[in-house]
Amino acid sequence: MSMEFCGGSGMENSKKVYVSVDATFRDDGTMLPREITWEDGRKYQIDRVLDIRQAAAMKVGGQGDRYTIRVKGKETCLFFERSTKLSGNVIGRWFVEKRG
């Protein structure tokens, strides 16, 4: 998994990759990702969530909640794309911006 910081340009060399994420919920309802499972099955423990905000995925397109996270000492971004459905069990999907 590319662990570059999530700012900047480079849309032509990036793609959206949906990933599995283990998350917990705080008592105030805040969702916090804890571990990412990459497309090849490797798991990455999230060391820390540094920031959560609504933001566009500038490199690959899309809108959602951008989680700035630290994984193995490096900052990167993880996005939560909310479902447009108002009911049901699917509330959204997680994705990352993958280089090349």
JOKA-V874369 format. One record per residue. RES is the residue in one small letter. PHI is phi in degrees with one decimal (none if undefined). D_LAST is the distance of its C-alpha to the last C-alpha in whole Angstrom. Layout:
BEGIN
{{RES/PHI/D_LAST} {RES/PHI/D_LAST}}
END
This chain:
BEGIN
{{m/none/11} {s/-71.1/10} {m/-109.0/13} {e/-79.2/12} {f/-64.6/15} {c/-83.5/14} {g/-87.7/16} {g/90.9/15} {s/-103.6/13} {g/116.2/9} {m/-56.9/10} {e/-68.2/8} {n/-109.3/5} {s/-123.8/5} {k/-139.8/7} {k/-83.2/10} {v/-123.2/11} {y/-78.5/15} {v/-131.2/17} {s/-85.6/20} {v/-136.3/22} {d/-90.3/25} {a/-136.2/27} {t/-120.3/31} {f/-119.6/33} {r/-76.8/35} {d/-65.5/39} {d/-89.5/38} {g/95.8/35} {t/-68.5/32} {m/-90.3/29} {l/-124.1/28} {p/-69.9/25} {r/-118.4/25} {e/-151.7/23} {i/-108.4/20} {t/-105.7/19} {w/-73.4/15} {e/-60.8/15} {d/-94.2/16} {g/96.8/19} {r/-66.2/19} {k/-109.6/20} {y/-125.6/20} {q/-72.3/23} {i/-86.1/23} {d/-70.5/25} {r/-163.2/26} {v/-93.4/25} {l/-93.0/25} {d/-161.7/25} {i/-133.7/26} {r/-159.8/26} {q/-74.0/25} {a/-163.2/22} {a/-82.5/19} {a/-86.6/16} {m/-64.2/15} {k/-82.4/11} {v/-122.5/11} {g/83.2/15} {g/114.3/18} {q/-134.0/21} {g/172.4/22} {d/-93.4/23} {r/-99.3/21} {y/-102.8/21} {t/-84.7/21} {i/-128.0/21} {r/-117.1/21} {v/-128.9/20} {k/51.6/21} {g/82.0/22} {k/-115.5/19} {e/-84.5/19} {t/-154.3/16} {c/-121.1/16} {l/-128.8/17} {f/-112.4/18} {f/-113.3/21} {e/-95.9/21} {r/-72.7/25} {s/-71.3/27} {t/-84.7/29} {k/-75.0/31} {l/-90.0/34} {s/-140.3/36} {g/105.2/35} {n/-88.7/33} {v/-90.7/29} {i/-99.8/29} {g/160.5/25} {r/-136.3/21} {w/-95.0/19} {f/-147.0/15} {v/-126.1/13} {e/-95.7/10} {k/-100.6/7} {r/-70.7/4} {g/58.3/0}}
END
